[in-house]
Amino acid sequence: MPSFIRDPKDFWSGVIFIIVGLAAVIIGRDYSMGTAGRMGPAYFPTILGGILTLIGLVGVGRSMFKSGEGIGRFAVRENALILVATVLFGVLIRGAGLAVAVVVLVMISGYASVKFKVVPFLAVAVGLAVFAVLVFTIGLGLPMPMFGPWLGF
């Protein structure tokens, strides 16, 4: 790592923000932009990509002035659990329903934490499932089953 980078965490997070932001801007170039009053399909990704790029530039710049600790180990197990939880959410949403999918998502991704305890995470999972059903299924009327056909509902 070059000596002018004093905070590797800020530097690499800034680089990731820049890459994602520029990717959104580049992908958005294939669509029509529109105006602020009549936004086209490229408007949101381009604006969001620009904001992410600016945040990344600030992070990279800040890494050169602020001292920080080095980068620790890459958490393979934790990242794998979160990825599996997200994929399972997508698989379960239609068959088992929103409530079950949210509970599975929270419990598996929560297991990635070193502070995981079944009872508190289960309480949070059930609370989030109730919230998601109330907001998305009942409040917004989105066509998602609360409990899916796999459960006999």
CORBEL-V616203 format. One record per pair of residues at least 12 apart in sequence whose C-alpha atoms are under 6 Angstrom apart, sorted by sequence separation. I is the first residue (numbers start at 1). J is the second residue. D is the distance in Angstrom with one decimal. If there is no record, write none. Layout:
# CORBEL-V616203
i=I j=J d=D
i=I j=J d=D
This chain:
# CORBEL-V616203
i=89 j=101 d=4.9
i=28 j=42 d=4.7
i=89 j=105 d=5.8
i=28 j=45 d=5.9
i=28 j=46 d=5.8
i=106 j=125 d=5.5
i=85 j=105 d=4.9
i=24 j=45 d=5.5
i=25 j=46 d=4.6
i=103 j=125 d=4.8
i=85 j=108 d=5.5
i=25 j=49 d=5.3
i=85 j=109 d=5.7
i=24 j=49 d=5.0
i=22 j=49 d=6.0
i=82 j=109 d=4.7
i=102 j=129 d=5.4
i=21 j=49 d=3.8
i=81 j=109 d=5.8
i=21 j=50 d=5.9
i=99 j=129 d=4.8
i=21 j=52 d=4.8
i=21 j=53 d=4.7
i=78 j=112 d=4.6
i=17 j=52 d=5.6
i=18 j=53 d=4.3
i=17 j=53 d=5.9
i=18 j=56 d=4.9
i=17 j=56 d=4.7
i=14 j=56 d=3.8
i=14 j=59 d=4.6
i=14 j=60 d=5.0
i=99 j=146 d=5.7
i=97 j=145 d=5.0
i=98 j=146 d=5.1
i=10 j=59 d=5.4
i=11 j=60 d=4.6
i=97 j=146 d=4.9
i=97 j=147 d=4.0
i=96 j=147 d=5.7
i=97 j=148 d=4.2
i=11 j=63 d=5.2
i=96 j=148 d=4.2
i=10 j=63 d=5.2
i=95 j=148 d=4.9
i=95 j=149 d=5.7
i=96 j=150 d=5.4
i=95 j=150 d=5.3
i=7 j=63 d=4.7
i=6 j=63 d=5.7
i=5 j=63 d=5.8
i=6 j=64 d=5.3
i=5 j=64 d=4.7
i=4 j=64 d=5.8
i=7 j=67 d=5.1
i=6 j=67 d=4.9
i=7 j=68 d=4.3
i=8 j=70 d=5.7
i=9 j=71 d=6.0
